[in-house]
Each structure stands twice: as structure tokens, then as C-alpha cells.
Amino acid sequence: MSEKETVIKNFLDVVNMTEDELAEWLETEESNSTGQLKPGQTESIGHESGRHLLELMRCTYGSDPDTYNDEQVAFMRRVVSYCKRHLAQFPRNKTPEDIRAGKWYWSLKNWGHDALKESNDEDEVE
């Protein structure tokens, strides 16, 4: 497997929200209220990345690896890196309700990953 194929596979593994789920999420107050702002900006880096991700999902998501350009693959690598770093900080000893109400969860969703979606039993978070 080429490096490009590995990045795409990892990206498709980590982004577990659908296009519709992400689009709906990005419209929420929670999505817009979390994340770091660049000086002079009104939109957080994560929210901007979510919009970029949504554009990618709408045009090529899941396509043949050869259809992705270098810029798209670099963005995928950034999404994977962010999500892996953030998932390593999983808030232990919190209920799913507490997690859902926190900026850690909101920030990850801006990057296309719903940390609680993977669990079939909402009362049990791995």
C-alpha cells in the first residue's frame, strides 16, 4: 500500500460522521463556539476544517485514491493527526452525557469524528 493509500485509509477510518451529520453539526451553536481562533478571525480553526472536510466529502469522499490531489491528501493527514492526538486525551471517568456537553467532544466533531458514535451502548464508553 502506498503512503497516499495509507493516509486515505486512515482518514476514512477516523472520519465516522456522514456528510449529513457533519453538515448538521456545523450549523450548531456548539460547533461554532469551540476551538482556537487565529488572530483577527471569527471562525475557529476546527470549524473551518469542518467546512473544508464537508467540501471534500461532497466532491470525492470514498473515491478512488488517484482522484485525490496532494492538497486533499495533506488535509486528510492533518485530520487524522488531529483526531488521533485528541482521542488520546479521552475524558475518562465521565458519563456520555458529560462528554457530549464538553468542548473536547465538540471539537472532535468539527473534525468529522463522533467519539461516542463508535459505541453501540451509549452507557458504556471505551
C-alpha positions in Angstrom: 0.0 0.0 0.0 1.4 3.4 -1.0 1.7 6.2 1.5 -1.2 8.0 -0.2 -3.4 5.0 0.1 -2.4 4.6 3.8 -3.3 8.2 4.5 -6.7 7.8 2.8 -7.4 4.6 4.6 -6.6 6.2 8.0 -8.7 9.2 7.1 -11.7 7.0 6.1 -11.3 5.1 9.4 -11.2 8.2 11.6 -13.9 10.2 10.0 -17.0 8.4 11.2 -19.6 11.1 10.6 -21.7 11.2 7.4 -21.9 14.2 5.2 -25.4 15.0 6.5 -24.3 14.5 10.2 -21.3 16.9 9.7 -23.3 19.5 7.8 -26.0 19.5 10.5 -23.4 19.6 13.3 -21.5 22.6 11.7 -24.7 24.6 11.9 -25.0 24.3 15.7 -24.0 26.8 18.3 -21.7 24.3 20.0 -19.8 23.7 16.8 -19.3 27.4 16.3 -18.4 28.1 19.9 -15.4 25.8 20.2 -11.9 25.8 19.0 -8.9 28.2 18.7 -9.2 31.4 16.8 -6.4 32.8 14.7 -5.8 36.5 15.4 -8.3 38.6 13.6 -10.5 35.6 12.7 -14.1 35.0 13.8 -14.2 31.3 12.8 -12.3 28.7 14.8 -9.6 26.5 13.1 -11.7 23.4 13.8 -14.9 24.8 12.4 -13.1 26.0 9.2 -11.6 22.5 8.9 -15.0 21.0 9.3 -16.3 23.1 6.4 -13.2 22.0 4.3 -13.9 18.4 5.3 -17.5 18.8 4.2 -16.5 20.1 0.8 -14.1 17.1 0.4 -16.9 14.7 1.4 -19.3 16.3 -1.1 -17.0 16.0 -4.1 -14.7 13.0 -3.7 -15.3 11.2 -0.4 -14.5 7.5 -0.7 -13.4 7.8 -4.2 -10.5 6.1 -5.9 -7.2 7.2 -4.3 -6.0 8.5 -7.7 -8.8 11.1 -7.7 -7.4 12.9 -4.6 -4.8 15.7 -5.2 -1.8 16.4 -3.0 -3.6 19.2 -1.2 -6.6 16.9 -0.3 -4.2 14.2 0.9 -2.3 16.7 3.1 -5.6 17.8 4.6 -6.6 14.2 5.3 -3.3 13.7 7.0 -4.0 16.7 9.2 -7.5 15.4 10.1 -6.1 12.0 11.1 -3.3 13.6 13.1 -5.7 15.9 15.0 -8.2 13.2 15.7 -5.6 10.8 17.0 -4.0 13.4 19.3 -7.4 14.5 20.6 -8.6 10.9 21.1 -5.6 10.2 23.2 -7.0 12.8 25.6 -10.3 10.9 26.0 -12.0 12.2 29.2 -12.0 9.2 31.4 -14.5 8.7 34.2 -17.1 10.9 32.6 -20.6 9.9 31.5 -21.6 10.0 27.8 -23.8 12.9 28.7 -20.9 14.8 30.3 -18.7 14.1 27.3 -21.4 15.2 24.9 -21.7 18.5 26.7 -18.0 19.3 26.5 -15.7 21.1 24.1 -13.5 18.1 23.8 -16.3 16.2 22.1 -17.5 19.2 20.1 -14.0 19.9 18.8 -13.6 16.4 17.5 -17.0 16.5 15.8 -15.8 19.7 13.9 -13.1 17.4 12.5 -15.6 14.7 11.5 -15.2 12.3 14.3 -18.0 11.5 16.8 -16.2 9.8 19.7 -19.4 8.3 21.1 -20.7 7.0 17.8 -18.4 4.0 17.8 -20.1 2.6 20.9 -23.3 0.7 20.4 -24.2 1.0 24.1 -24.3 4.7 25.0 -23.9 3.9 28.7 -20.5 2.3 28.0 -17.7 4.3 26.5 -14.5 2.5 25.7 
